[in-house]
Amino acid sequence: MMQYTNTNNISQEAQKHYAESVLKAGAMAKLFDVLTNKIIGINIYISEKEIEDAVDCRTENEKGHCEQAKYIGQISEQEKNIRFTELDLASNALKSHLKSYLRPFVTI
């Protein structure tokens, strides 16, 4: 876990990722609603785009953390790139899994 002592000094690159994450936060909330209600037997529908945006919300937030860690010298550019690749692979796998798992509740 990365720690930041000065939250007033956030890199522009990290801010871009955080802003993208915030723009997609509504989709994350919708996904949580769908998953929670599925557990208790209430059917709520979600689009494939909302699933993708929800996962992207989380991914962009993590990328922001990586950019900030690079900015303050906690990780190298190479380590950041490796983490970005890993995040993209995990994001694509999670999107695929959620679309499959929620198939009866997914609209186009």
C-alpha positions in Angstrom: 0.0 0.0 0.0 1.3 3.4 -0.9 1.3 6.2 1.6 1.3 9.9 0.8 2.4 12.5 3.4 1.5 15.6 1.4 -1.9 15.3 -0.3 -1.7 18.9 -1.5 1.0 17.9 -4.0 -0.7 15.5 -6.4 0.8 15.1 -9.8 -1.1 16.2 -12.9 -1.0 12.7 -14.3 -2.5 11.2 -11.1 -5.2 13.9 -11.1 -6.2 12.9 -14.6 -6.7 9.3 -13.5 -8.6 10.3 -10.4 -10.9 12.6 -12.4 -11.6 9.8 -14.8 -12.4 7.6 -11.9 -14.8 10.1 -10.4 -16.6 10.5 -13.7 -17.4 6.7 -13.6 -18.3 6.5 -10.0 -22.0 6.4 -10.7 -21.5 3.2 -12.7 -19.6 1.7 -9.7 -22.5 2.5 -7.4 -25.0 0.9 -9.9 -22.8 -2.3 -10.1 -22.8 -2.5 -6.3 -26.6 -2.1 -6.3 -27.0 -4.9 -8.9 -24.7 -7.3 -7.1 -26.3 -6.6 -3.7 -29.8 -7.0 -5.0 -28.9 -10.1 -6.9 -27.9 -11.7 -3.6 -31.2 -11.0 -2.0 -33.2 -11.9 -5.1 -34.2 -8.5 -6.5 -33.6 -8.1 -10.2 -32.0 -4.8 -11.3 -30.6 -4.4 -14.8 -27.3 -2.9 -15.9 -25.8 -2.3 -19.3 -22.5 -3.7 -20.5 -21.2 -0.1 -20.7 -22.1 0.5 -17.0 -20.2 -2.7 -16.1 -17.2 -1.5 -18.1 -17.3 2.0 -16.6 -17.6 0.5 -13.0 -14.5 -1.6 -13.5 -12.7 1.4 -15.2 -13.6 3.5 -12.2 -11.6 1.2 -10.0 -8.8 0.8 -12.5 -8.4 4.6 -13.1 -8.2 5.1 -9.3 -5.4 2.5 -9.0 -3.6 4.1 -11.9 -3.8 7.4 -10.1 -2.2 5.8 -7.1 0.6 4.4 -9.3 1.2 7.8 -11.0 1.4 9.5 -7.6 3.8 6.9 -6.2 6.0 7.4 -9.3 5.8 11.2 -8.8 7.0 11.1 -5.2 9.7 8.5 -6.0 8.2 5.4 -4.4 8.3 3.5 -7.6 10.1 3.8 -10.9 8.7 4.4 -14.3 9.3 0.8 -15.2 7.4 -0.4 -12.1 4.5 2.0 -12.9 4.3 0.6 -16.4 4.3 -3.0 -15.1 1.5 -2.2 -12.7 -0.5 -0.5 -15.5 -0.2 -3.6 -17.6 -1.3 -5.8 -14.7 -4.2 -3.4 -14.0 -5.3 -3.5 -17.6 -5.2 -7.3 -17.7 -7.1 -7.7 -14.5 -9.6 -5.1 -15.6 -10.4 -6.9 -18.8 -10.7 -10.2 -17.0 -13.0 -8.7 -14.4 -15.2 -7.1 -17.1 -15.5 -10.4 -18.9 -16.3 -12.2 -15.6 -19.0 -9.7 -14.5 -20.7 -9.7 -17.9 -20.9 -13.4 -17.8 -22.0 -13.6 -14.1 -24.6 -11.0 -14.6 -25.7 -12.1 -18.1 -29.5 -12.4 -17.1 -29.4 -8.8 -15.8 -27.4 -7.2 -18.6 -29.0 -4.9 -21.1 -27.4 -3.8 -24.3 
